[in-house]
Amino acid sequence: VRDSKLAIQDSEKLIADFTSRIAKLIAQTKSLQKDQKEAEADVSKYQSFAQRAADAKNVDDARSSLELKNQAQVRLDGLNTEIARNGQLVKNLRDQLAKARAKVANAKRNVVNLEARFEGAKVRQELAKASTEFNTGDSPLAALDDLEKSVNAKESEAEAWEELEEEPGSDSSLEDKYGSGSSADVDAELAKLMGMG
């Protein structure tokens, strides 16, 4: 029972740490959402400036306003992507957290039963091992198979952690590099605003 209680305490500490990390991610997302609102306001503001400059037949100001609008749009698109990723990650992490909390709550209710089951499983395992060694002489090979499975599992876990640690947004698409904010886009939009297109 003592080991089970220690395992429950360790699990509760892990859950507290996990909860703290999720809270930090949520806080970061809220900060990104504030930046998102500012970027949306900038897009709208510079579009309005461009229209006013075009109405006043001021080509330079209209061009500058459109360039600033396009920069704000690129920033907004990046923020939208990051916020969506964070939202999905938070949802997944909350699901994991809920399952972990339920598991700990269940373990607390069943600590005595779990301890009895553990002792029974240990006895059955010892008997099965003794029986296998008695009936076959290849138990070292079985141990090697178990080692390989363990190594494979650890490698898979390491790859999963590496995937989680990759910074989102580190890869930029050709569209991000070359497709937005080009002077051709500005020229086309400027011509449209000036009534030349």
Salt bridges, closest charged atoms under 4 A:
GLU12 OE2 - LYS108 NZ 2.38
ASP17 OD2 - ARG21 NE 3.07
ASP42 OD1 - LYS45 NZ 3.75
ASP42 OD2 - ARG75 NH2 2.95
GLU82 OE1 - ARG85 NH1 3.85
ASP95 OD2 - LYS91 NZ 3.55
GLU119 OE1 - LYS122 NZ 3.91
GLU157 OE1 - LYS154 NZ 3.99
ASP187 OD1 - ARG63 NH1 2.49
GLU189 OE2 - LYS69 NZ 2.98
